[in-house]
């Protein structure tokens, strides 16, 4: 089983190209993702770009996005 690093520092993410979803409508309740880093997909809060980052394996992130697009998650 692949694992991600237990700690990631700002320099580790210096090359990340962050983007928000085109569906976010700039409502302030957004997350940003970077999909250009090998082996990991970091996710962060757009309101706290220097704060904590969640790290996902690419396959897990792809599966999550697929589920969202298919409507597998109920809305709140």
Jmol script that loads the backbone (N, CA, C; Angstrom):
load data "model"
ATOM      1  N   UNK A   1       0.834  -1.173   0.000  1.00  0.00           N
ATOM      2  CA  UNK A   1       0.000   0.000   0.000  1.00  0.00           C
ATOM      3  C   UNK A   1       0.884   1.244   0.000  1.00  0.00           C
ATOM      4  N   UNK A   2       0.570   2.186  -0.880  1.00  0.00           N
ATOM      5  CA  UNK A   2       1.324   3.442  -0.938  1.00  0.00           C
ATOM      6  C   UNK A   2       0.880   4.363   0.176  1.00  0.00           C
ATOM      7  N   UNK A   3       1.824   5.114   0.705  1.00  0.00           N
ATOM      8  CA  UNK A   3       1.495   6.102   1.723  1.00  0.00           C
ATOM      9  C   UNK A   3       2.069   7.446   1.314  1.00  0.00           C
ATOM     10  N   UNK A   4       1.502   8.480   1.885  1.00  0.00           N
ATOM     11  CA  UNK A   4       1.983   9.834   1.643  1.00  0.00           C
ATOM     12  C   UNK A   4       2.909  10.242   2.771  1.00  0.00           C
ATOM     13  N   UNK A   5       3.736  11.255   2.563  1.00  0.00           N
ATOM     14  CA  UNK A   5       4.585  11.736   3.641  1.00  0.00           C
ATOM     15  C   UNK A   5       3.730  12.205   4.808  1.00  0.00           C
ATOM     16  N   UNK A   6       4.238  12.026   6.024  1.00  0.00           N
ATOM     17  CA  UNK A   6       3.469  12.431   7.195  1.00  0.00           C
ATOM     18  C   UNK A   6       3.515  13.938   7.421  1.00  0.00           C
ATOM     19  N   UNK A   7       4.505  14.610   6.905  1.00  0.00           N
ATOM     20  CA  UNK A   7       4.599  16.061   7.061  1.00  0.00           C
ATOM     21  C   UNK A   7       5.050  16.672   5.738  1.00  0.00           C
ATOM     22  N   UNK A   8       4.389  17.724   5.359  1.00  0.00           N
ATOM     23  CA  UNK A   8       4.725  18.428   4.132  1.00  0.00           C
ATOM     24  C   UNK A   8       4.978  19.876   4.513  1.00  0.00           C
ATOM     25  N   UNK A   9       6.065  20.419   4.009  1.00  0.00           N
ATOM     26  CA  UNK A   9       6.395  21.807   4.318  1.00  0.00           C
ATOM     27  C   UNK A   9       6.128  22.699   3.113  1.00  0.00           C
ATOM     28  N   UNK A  10       6.070  23.989   3.348  1.00  0.00           N
ATOM     29  CA  UNK A  10       5.808  24.944   2.273  1.00  0.00           C
ATOM     30  C   UNK A  10       6.761  24.764   1.087  1.00  0.00           C
ATOM     31  N   UNK A  11       8.071  24.573   1.313  1.00  0.00           N
ATOM     32  CA  UNK A  11       8.952  24.374   0.151  1.00  0.00           C
ATOM     33  C   UNK A  11       8.584  23.141  -0.674  1.00  0.00           C
ATOM     34  N   UNK A  12       8.022  22.105  -0.030  1.00  0.00           N
ATOM     35  CA  UNK A  12       7.603  20.914  -0.766  1.00  0.00           C
ATOM     36  C   UNK A  12       6.498  21.236  -1.765  1.00  0.00           C
ATOM     37  N   UNK A  13       5.722  22.276  -1.485  1.00  0.00           N
ATOM     38  CA  UNK A  13       4.594  22.646  -2.331  1.00  0.00           C
ATOM     39  C   UNK A  13       4.863  23.892  -3.159  1.00  0.00           C
ATOM     40  N   UNK A  14       6.110  24.311  -3.205  1.00  0.00           N
ATOM     41  CA  UNK A  14       6.466  25.542  -3.924  1.00  0.00           C
ATOM     42  C   UNK A  14       6.110  25.458  -5.410  1.00  0.00           C
ATOM     43  N   UNK A  15       6.150  24.275  -5.995  1.00  0.00           N
ATOM     44  CA  UNK A  15       5.853  24.134  -7.420  1.00  0.00           C
ATOM     45  C   UNK A  15       4.397  23.816  -7.718  1.00  0.00           C
ATOM     46  N   UNK A  16       3.554  23.850  -6.691  1.00  0.00           N
ATOM     47  CA  UNK A  16       2.146  23.511  -6.892  1.00  0.00           C
ATOM     48  C   UNK A  16       1.433  24.595  -7.692  1.00  0.00           C
ATOM     49  N   UNK A  17       0.663  24.161  -8.676  1.00  0.00           N
ATOM     50  CA  UNK A  17      -0.193  25.068  -9.453  1.00  0.00           C
ATOM     51  C   UNK A  17      -1.608  24.907  -8.925  1.00  0.00           C
ATOM     52  N   UNK A  18      -1.998  25.779  -8.018  1.00  0.00           N
ATOM     53  CA  UNK A  18      -3.292  25.697  -7.345  1.00  0.00           C
ATOM     54  C   UNK A  18      -4.413  26.193  -8.247  1.00  0.00           C
ATOM     55  N   UNK A  19      -5.595  25.555  -8.140  1.00  0.00           N
ATOM     56  CA  UNK A  19      -6.776  26.023  -8.872  1.00  0.00           C
ATOM     57  C   UNK A  19      -8.012  25.727  -8.040  1.00  0.00           C
ATOM     58  N   UNK A  20      -9.071  26.474  -8.296  1.00  0.00           N
ATOM     59  CA  UNK A  20     -10.366  26.212  -7.677  1.00  0.00           C
ATOM     60  C   UNK A  20     -11.311  25.665  -8.745  1.00  0.00           C
ATOM     61  N   UNK A  21     -12.343  25.019  -8.303  1.00  0.00           N
ATOM     62  CA  UNK A  21     -13.338  24.472  -9.215  1.00  0.00           C
ATOM     63  C   UNK A  21     -14.041  25.587  -9.975  1.00  0.00           C
ATOM     64  N   UNK A  22     -14.374  25.318 -11.207  1.00  0.00           N
ATOM     65  CA  UNK A  22     -15.136  26.293 -11.993  1.00  0.00           C
ATOM     66  C   UNK A  22     -16.553  26.431 -11.460  1.00  0.00           C
ATOM     67  N   UNK A  23     -16.977  25.529 -10.583  1.00  0.00           N
ATOM     68  CA  UNK A  23     -18.308  25.582  -9.981  1.00  0.00           C
ATOM     69  C   UNK A  23     -18.319  26.342  -8.655  1.00  0.00           C
ATOM     70  N   UNK A  24     -17.178  26.857  -8.216  1.00  0.00           N
ATOM     71  CA  UNK A  24     -17.102  27.487  -6.894  1.00  0.00           C
ATOM     72  C   UNK A  24     -17.804  28.837  -6.834  1.00  0.00           C
ATOM     73  N   UNK A  25     -17.941  29.538  -7.932  1.00  0.00           N
ATOM     74  CA  UNK A  25     -18.634  30.831  -8.003  1.00  0.00           C
ATOM     75  C   UNK A  25     -18.088  31.862  -7.020  1.00  0.00           C
ATOM     76  N   UNK A  26     -16.862  31.701  -6.574  1.00  0.00           N
ATOM     77  CA  UNK A  26     -16.197  32.665  -5.702  1.00  0.00           C
ATOM     78  C   UNK A  26     -17.038  33.038  -4.485  1.00  0.00           C
ATOM     79  N   UNK A  27     -17.691  32.065  -3.872  1.00  0.00           N
ATOM     80  CA  UNK A  27     -18.523  32.322  -2.707  1.00  0.00           C
ATOM     81  C   UNK A  27     -17.772  32.320  -1.395  1.00  0.00           C
ATOM     82  N   UNK A  28     -16.461  32.102  -1.431  1.00  0.00           N
ATOM     83  CA  UNK A  28     -15.671  32.139  -0.213  1.00  0.00           C
ATOM     84  C   UNK A  28     -15.604  30.828   0.548  1.00  0.00           C
ATOM     85  N   UNK A  29     -16.346  29.828   0.133  1.00  0.00           N
ATOM     86  CA  UNK A  29     -16.336  28.522   0.799  1.00  0.00           C
ATOM     87  C   UNK A  29     -15.682  27.502  -0.130  1.00  0.00           C
ATOM     88  N   UNK A  30     -14.463  27.773  -0.540  1.00  0.00           N
ATOM     89  CA  UNK A  30     -13.822  26.974  -1.578  1.00  0.00           C
ATOM     90  C   UNK A  30     -12.561  26.283  -1.070  1.00  0.00           C
ATOM     91  N   UNK A  31     -12.180  25.273  -1.808  1.00  0.00           N
ATOM     92  CA  UNK A  31     -10.878  24.651  -1.618  1.00  0.00           C
ATOM     93  C   UNK A  31     -10.123  24.752  -2.933  1.00  0.00           C
ATOM     94  N   UNK A  32      -8.822  24.665  -2.822  1.00  0.00           N
ATOM     95  CA  UNK A  32      -7.955  24.661  -4.004  1.00  0.00           C
ATOM     96  C   UNK A  32      -7.246  23.315  -4.059  1.00  0.00           C
ATOM     97  N   UNK A  33      -7.010  22.849  -5.249  1.00  0.00           N
ATOM     98  CA  UNK A  33      -6.277  21.604  -5.475  1.00  0.00           C
ATOM     99  C   UNK A  33      -5.099  21.888  -6.392  1.00  0.00           C
ATOM    100  N   UNK A  34      -4.081  21.064  -6.291  1.00  0.00           N
ATOM    101  CA  UNK A  34      -2.939  21.119  -7.211  1.00  0.00           C
ATOM    102  C   UNK A  34      -2.735  19.706  -7.741  1.00  0.00           C
ATOM    103  N   UNK A  35      -2.820  19.555  -9.055  1.00  0.00           N
ATOM    104  CA  UNK A  35      -2.707  18.211  -9.623  1.00  0.00           C
ATOM    105  C   UNK A  35      -1.418  18.016 -10.420  1.00  0.00           C
ATOM    106  N   UNK A  36      -0.486  18.942 -10.275  1.00  0.00           N
ATOM    107  CA  UNK A  36       0.748  18.841 -11.045  1.00  0.00           C
ATOM    108  C   UNK A  36       1.914  18.243 -10.255  1.00  0.00           C
ATOM    109  N   UNK A  37       1.691  17.787  -9.029  1.00  0.00           N
ATOM    110  CA  UNK A  37       2.777  17.227  -8.223  1.00  0.00           C
ATOM    111  C   UNK A  37       2.763  15.706  -8.327  1.00  0.00           C
ATOM    112  N   UNK A  38       3.903  15.096  -8.572  1.00  0.00           N
ATOM    113  CA  UNK A  38       3.931  13.639  -8.728  1.00  0.00           C
ATOM    114  C   UNK A  38       3.611  12.917  -7.428  1.00  0.00           C
ATOM    115  N   UNK A  39       2.659  11.984  -7.493  1.00  0.00           N
ATOM    116  CA  UNK A  39       2.379  11.115  -6.359  1.00  0.00           C
ATOM    117  C   UNK A  39       1.449  11.653  -5.303  1.00  0.00           C
ATOM    118  N   UNK A  40       0.988  12.894  -5.422  1.00  0.00           N
ATOM    119  CA  UNK A  40       0.120  13.452  -4.394  1.00  0.00           C
ATOM    120  C   UNK A  40      -0.740  14.573  -4.969  1.00  0.00           C
ATOM    121  N   UNK A  41      -1.929  14.732  -4.376  1.00  0.00           N
ATOM    122  CA  UNK A  41      -2.812  15.839  -4.723  1.00  0.00           C
ATOM    123  C   UNK A  41      -3.080  16.608  -3.430  1.00  0.00           C
ATOM    124  N   UNK A  42      -2.441  17.768  -3.253  1.00  0.00           N
ATOM    125  CA  UNK A  42      -2.708  18.563  -2.054  1.00  0.00           C
ATOM    126  C   UNK A  42      -3.982  19.386  -2.228  1.00  0.00           C
ATOM    127  N   UNK A  43      -4.717  19.554  -1.125  1.00  0.00           N
ATOM    128  CA  UNK A  43      -5.953  20.334  -1.087  1.00  0.00           C
ATOM    129  C   UNK A  43      -5.820  21.326   0.064  1.00  0.00           C
ATOM    130  N   UNK A  44      -6.201  22.592  -0.186  1.00  0.00           N
ATOM    131  CA  UNK A  44      -6.120  23.601   0.871  1.00  0.00           C
ATOM    132  C   UNK A  44      -7.343  24.521   0.818  1.00  0.00           C
ATOM    133  N   UNK A  45      -7.567  25.234   1.896  1.00  0.00           N
ATOM    134  CA  UNK A  45      -8.650  26.200   2.018  1.00  0.00           C
ATOM    135  C   UNK A  45      -8.226  27.500   1.335  1.00  0.00           C
ATOM    136  N   UNK A  46      -9.067  28.043   0.474  1.00  0.00           N
ATOM    137  CA  UNK A  46      -8.717  29.272  -0.243  1.00  0.00           C
ATOM    138  C   UNK A  46      -8.585  30.459   0.695  1.00  0.00           C
ATOM    139  N   UNK A  47      -9.236  30.396   1.861  1.00  0.00           N
ATOM    140  CA  UNK A  47      -9.156  31.509   2.816  1.00  0.00           C
ATOM    141  C   UNK A  47      -7.919  31.421   3.696  1.00  0.00           C
ATOM    142  N   UNK A  48      -7.217  30.303   3.668  1.00  0.00           N
ATOM    143  CA  UNK A  48      -6.059  30.105   4.532  1.00  0.00           C
ATOM    144  C   UNK A  48      -4.966  29.378   3.742  1.00  0.00           C
ATOM    145  N   UNK A  49      -4.424  30.055   2.742  1.00  0.00           N
ATOM    146  CA  UNK A  49      -3.472  29.404   1.830  1.00  0.00           C
ATOM    147  C   UNK A  49      -2.157  29.014   2.502  1.00  0.00           C
ATOM    148  N   UNK A  50      -1.865  29.589   3.650  1.00  0.00           N
ATOM    149  CA  UNK A  50      -0.656  29.204   4.383  1.00  0.00           C
ATOM    150  C   UNK A  50      -0.957  28.200   5.485  1.00  0.00           C
ATOM    151  N   UNK A  51      -2.199  27.762   5.560  1.00  0.00           N
ATOM    152  CA  UNK A  51      -2.613  26.830   6.604  1.00  0.00           C
ATOM    153  C   UNK A  51      -2.361  25.391   6.225  1.00  0.00           C
ATOM    154  N   UNK A  52      -3.029  24.485   6.921  1.00  0.00           N
ATOM    155  CA  UNK A  52      -2.814  23.053   6.685  1.00  0.00           C
ATOM    156  C   UNK A  52      -3.261  22.624   5.290  1.00  0.00           C
ATOM    157  N   UNK A  53      -2.655  21.565   4.828  1.00  0.00           N
ATOM    158  CA  UNK A  53      -2.945  20.994   3.513  1.00  0.00           C
ATOM    159  C   UNK A  53      -3.296  19.531   3.707  1.00  0.00           C
ATOM    160  N   UNK A  54      -4.376  19.104   3.080  1.00  0.00           N
ATOM    161  CA  UNK A  54      -4.718  17.680   3.055  1.00  0.00           C
ATOM    162  C   UNK A  54      -4.071  17.064   1.825  1.00  0.00           C
ATOM    163  N   UNK A  55      -3.474  15.901   2.001  1.00  0.00           N
ATOM    164  CA  UNK A  55      -2.798  15.234   0.896  1.00  0.00           C
ATOM    165  C   UNK A  55      -3.537  13.945   0.548  1.00  0.00           C
ATOM    166  N   UNK A  56      -3.782  13.744  -0.745  1.00  0.00           N
ATOM    167  CA  UNK A  56      -4.453  12.545  -1.235  1.00  0.00           C
ATOM    168  C   UNK A  56      -3.590  11.877  -2.289  1.00  0.00           C
ATOM    169  N   UNK A  57      -3.671  10.565  -2.359  1.00  0.00           N
ATOM    170  CA  UNK A  57      -3.061   9.865  -3.480  1.00  0.00           C
ATOM    171  C   UNK A  57      -3.872  10.208  -4.732  1.00  0.00           C
ATOM    172  N   UNK A  58      -3.223  10.315  -5.885  1.00  0.00           N
ATOM    173  CA  UNK A  58      -3.953  10.680  -7.100  1.00  0.00           C
ATOM    174  C   UNK A  58      -5.170   9.793  -7.380  1.00  0.00           C
ATOM    175  N   UNK A  59      -5.058   8.491  -7.182  1.00  0.00           N
ATOM    176  CA  UNK A  59      -6.185   7.592  -7.448  1.00  0.00           C
ATOM    177  C   UNK A  59      -7.353   7.883  -6.509  1.00  0.00           C
ATOM    178  N   UNK A  60      -7.066   8.204  -5.262  1.00  0.00           N
ATOM    179  CA  UNK A  60      -8.130   8.524  -4.309  1.00  0.00           C
ATOM    180  C   UNK A  60      -8.819   9.829  -4.702  1.00  0.00           C
ATOM    181  N   UNK A  61      -8.060  10.827  -5.109  1.00  0.00           N
ATOM    182  CA  UNK A  61      -8.642  12.104  -5.529  1.00  0.00           C
ATOM    183  C   UNK A  61      -9.497  11.905  -6.787  1.00  0.00           C
ATOM    184  N   UNK A  62      -8.997  11.149  -7.737  1.00  0.00           N
ATOM    185  CA  UNK A  62      -9.755  10.881  -8.963  1.00  0.00           C
ATOM    186  C   UNK A  62     -11.069  10.186  -8.635  1.00  0.00           C
ATOM    187  N   UNK A  63     -11.033   9.234  -7.729  1.00  0.00           N
ATOM    188  CA  UNK A  63     -12.239   8.524  -7.325  1.00  0.00           C
ATOM    189  C   UNK A  63     -13.233   9.474  -6.656  1.00  0.00           C
ATOM    190  N   UNK A  64     -12.749  10.358  -5.798  1.00  0.00           N
ATOM    191  CA  UNK A  64     -13.610  11.340  -5.139  1.00  0.00           C
ATOM    192  C   UNK A  64     -14.275  12.258  -6.168  1.00  0.00           C
ATOM    193  N   UNK A  65     -13.486  12.807  -7.084  1.00  0.00           N
ATOM    194  CA  UNK A  65     -14.028  13.716  -8.104  1.00  0.00           C
ATOM    195  C   UNK A  65     -15.066  12.981  -8.956  1.00  0.00           C
ATOM    196  N   UNK A  66     -14.784  11.740  -9.309  1.00  0.00           N
ATOM    197  CA  UNK A  66     -15.743  10.945 -10.081  1.00  0.00           C
ATOM    198  C   UNK A  66     -17.056  10.802  -9.306  1.00  0.00           C
ATOM    199  N   UNK A  67     -16.968  10.510  -8.015  1.00  0.00           N
ATOM    200  CA  UNK A  67     -18.164  10.377  -7.192  1.00  0.00           C
ATOM    201  C   UNK A  67     -18.959  11.664  -7.120  1.00  0.00           C
ATOM    202  N   UNK A  68     -18.280  12.789  -7.019  1.00  0.00           N
ATOM    203  CA  UNK A  68     -18.968  14.081  -7.002  1.00  0.00           C
ATOM    204  C   UNK A  68     -19.707  14.296  -8.313  1.00  0.00           C
ATOM    205  N   UNK A  69     -19.034  14.034  -9.404  1.00  0.00           N
ATOM    206  CA  UNK A  69     -19.650  14.234 -10.718  1.00  0.00           C
ATOM    207  C   UNK A  69     -20.844  13.308 -10.949  1.00  0.00           C
ATOM    208  N   UNK A  70     -20.804  12.122 -10.352  1.00  0.00           N
ATOM    209  CA  UNK A  70     -21.883  11.161 -10.509  1.00  0.00           C
ATOM    210  C   UNK A  70     -23.039  11.396  -9.519  1.00  0.00           C
ATOM    211  N   UNK A  71     -22.848  12.338  -8.589  1.00  0.00           N
ATOM    212  CA  UNK A  71     -23.893  12.619  -7.606  1.00  0.00           C
ATOM    213  C   UNK A  71     -23.948  11.619  -6.476  1.00  0.00           C
ATOM    214  N   UNK A  72     -22.820  10.969  -6.175  1.00  0.00           N
ATOM    215  CA  UNK A  72     -22.783   9.959  -5.133  1.00  0.00           C
ATOM    216  C   UNK A  72     -22.871  10.528  -3.713  1.00  0.00           C
ATOM    217  N   UNK A  73     -22.707  11.814  -3.547  1.00  0.00           N
ATOM    218  CA  UNK A  73     -22.717  12.448  -2.232  1.00  0.00           C
ATOM    219  C   UNK A  73     -23.921  13.367  -2.119  1.00  0.00           C
ATOM    220  N   UNK A  74     -24.607  13.291  -1.018  1.00  0.00           N
ATOM    221  CA  UNK A  74     -25.751  14.191  -0.865  1.00  0.00           C
ATOM    222  C   UNK A  74     -25.263  15.586  -0.521  1.00  0.00           C
ATOM    223  N   UNK A  75     -26.038  16.578  -0.863  1.00  0.00           N
ATOM    224  CA  UNK A  75     -25.665  17.961  -0.589  1.00  0.00           C
ATOM    225  C   UNK A  75     -26.120  18.344   0.814  1.00  0.00           C
ATOM    226  N   UNK A  76     -25.485  19.358   1.355  1.00  0.00           N
ATOM    227  CA  UNK A  76     -25.860  19.850   2.684  1.00  0.00           C
ATOM    228  C   UNK A  76     -26.455  21.226   2.592  1.00  0.00           C
TER     229      UNK A  76
END
end "model"
wireframe off; spacefill off
backbone 0.3
color backbone group
